[in-house]
Amino acid sequence: MLIMDILTWEPARSEEVIKHRAEEKIPQGVKVIGEWVAIAGCRAYRLVEVADPKLLFAMTSFWVGLGKKELVPVMETEEMMKLMPRR
């Protein structure tokens, strides 16, 4: 399962978020496909692949209290197009 993991934080917490990210350990079983930071700041995106949803809890609980966390299940457009009914 692909999950877009989004973290949004207050500007005053930026240094704390950077330090926290440097200390983070990704749980075994979670594959990080890519990470991006918004150019305007205060938001980070991470695309992960995970088979066991319980691992998402371990990954996100590390960030509790630092900002707003969103986990959005996603799929590749090509795969979604195969599932769409043809007209």
N, C-alpha and C positions, 0 to 999 in steps of 0.2 A: 504494500500500500504506500502510495506517495502522499506525503503531508507537507504543506507549506506552513512552516513555523514562523510566525511574525511576532516580533517584540517591539513595542513602542514605549518610550520612556521620556521623562521630563528632562529638559536641557541641563538642569542643575545636577542631574545624576549621571551625566555622560562619563565622567572619569571612573565612577564606581562601576558602571556597566562595562567599560573597557577592561578594568581590572578583573571583574568577575568572568568575563569571556576568556581571558588569558588563563584562568584557573579551572575552567570547565573541563570535565571529562565526559566525553560522549559514551553512553552506555554501550556495551558490547551487544550487537544485534541491531544497532541503528547505523545505517549507512548515510553519511552526509554526501549529497550529490553536488551541492553548491551553496555558497553563502554570499549575500549582497548587503550593502548598507546604503540607505537612501542618501543621495547627494546632499539634500537639505538637512540631513541629520535626524537623530532621535528615533530612527526606525531601522530594524534589521530584518532580513528575510533569510530563511534557511530552508532548502528543499531536502527532505530526508526520505529514505525508504525504510520501512519497518514492517515486519510480519506480525509481531506481537504488540497490540495496542498498549499493553501494560508498560512497555518500555517508554512510551510517550510520557507517562506519569513521572517516571524517574528522570527523564530529560527536562521536563518543564518545571518540576518541583524545585530544581536548583535555582530558578529565577524568581520564585515567589517573593513579592515585595519590592521588586526593582522596576516594575512596569506592567503594562498590559500584555498578556500573551494570548495569541490566537493560533489555533491549529485548524487548518483548512485542508480536508482531503481533496486531492486533485488527480487528474489523469491527463495523459498526453492527448492532444487534439485528434491525432490520427486514430487512436483507440476509441475516443468518443464518437467520431464520425462513423466507425464501423457499427456502432450500436444504434445509431439514428435510423428510423424507418425511412426508406426511399419513397419519394413522391413521384 
